Amino acid sequence: DFIEKDGCIILGFRYAEESFNKWFKHFGGDIPEVERSCNSYEVMDYFGLNRNLEESLDLFNGKIDELANVLKRSWEINCQLLFPRRKIIVEIYDEYDTTRLTLYSQTV
């Protein structure tokens, strides 16, 4: 689910009007920067607090990485179908030892 707002593509589950407006103002309407910030998602949030404490941290982190790759590919395919005229970058990155995922438009 994606929302198009003021030229930005935002993940539906990440969209919050107040937050979007703050980022839009903060970045002076720079669409890729607004999208990058609004769409940033911590992949571990998918699991909530339901990590099996008996499971090794390496195994858990492997699951996080696998899920990140599946989400990345899913978002890429959906964006290609929904926004064929736009080049959307889906990026997996680590920040503070946390796997994150985001998407943003590539400017020409």
ZIKAVEN-V677937 format. One record per pair of residues at least 24 apart in sequence whose ideal C-beta (glycine too) atoms are under 10 Angstrom apart, sorted by the first residue. I is the first residue (numbers start at 1). J is the second residue. D is the distance in whole Angstrom. If there is no record, write none. Layout:
I;J;D
I;J;D
This chain:
1;78;9
1;82;10
2;39;9
2;75;9
2;78;7
2;79;7
2;82;6
2;83;8
2;88;10
2;103;9
3;38;10
4;82;9
4;83;8
4;86;10
5;34;9
5;35;10
5;38;9
6;31;8
6;34;8
7;31;5
7;34;9
7;35;9
7;86;10
7;105;8
8;32;9
8;33;10
8;34;5
8;35;5
8;36;10
8;38;7
8;39;9
8;104;9
8;105;8
9;34;10
9;35;6
9;38;9
9;39;8
9;79;7
9;82;8
9;83;6
9;86;7
9;88;7
9;103;7
9;104;8
9;105;7
10;34;8
10;35;7
10;38;5
10;39;6
10;103;9
11;35;9
11;38;8
11;39;5
11;40;10
11;41;7
11;75;8
11;78;10
11;101;10
11;102;9
11;103;7
13;41;8
14;38;6
14;39;6
14;40;8
14;41;6
14;102;9
14;103;10
15;39;9
30;104;10
30;107;9
31;86;10
31;104;8
31;105;6
31;107;8
32;88;10
32;89;8
32;103;10
32;104;4
32;105;5
32;106;7
32;107;6
33;104;8
34;104;8
34;105;10
35;88;9
35;89;9
35;102;8
35;103;7
35;104;4
35;105;6
36;89;9
36;91;8
36;102;5
36;103;8
36;104;4
36;105;9
37;102;8
37;104;9
38;102;9
38;103;10
38;104;9
39;75;9
39;88;10
39;90;9
39;91;10
39;100;10
39;101;8
39;102;5
39;103;5
39;104;7
40;91;10
40;93;9
40;95;8
40;100;6
40;101;8
40;102;5
40;103;9
40;104;10
41;68;9
41;71;8
41;75;10
41;99;10
41;100;6
41;101;5
41;102;7
41;103;9
42;95;9
42;96;10
42;98;6
42;99;7
42;100;6
42;101;8
43;67;6
43;68;5
43;69;10
43;70;10
43;71;7
43;72;10
43;92;8
43;98;8
43;99;5
43;100;7
43;101;6
44;68;10
44;98;7
44;99;7
44;100;9
45;98;10
45;100;10
46;71;8
46;101;10
61;97;10
61;99;8
64;98;9
64;99;5
65;92;8
65;99;6
67;99;9
67;101;9
68;92;5
68;93;10
68;94;10
68;99;5
68;100;8
68;101;6
69;101;9
71;101;6
71;103;10
72;101;6
72;102;10
72;103;9
75;101;8
75;102;9
75;103;6
76;103;8
78;103;10
79;103;7
79;105;9
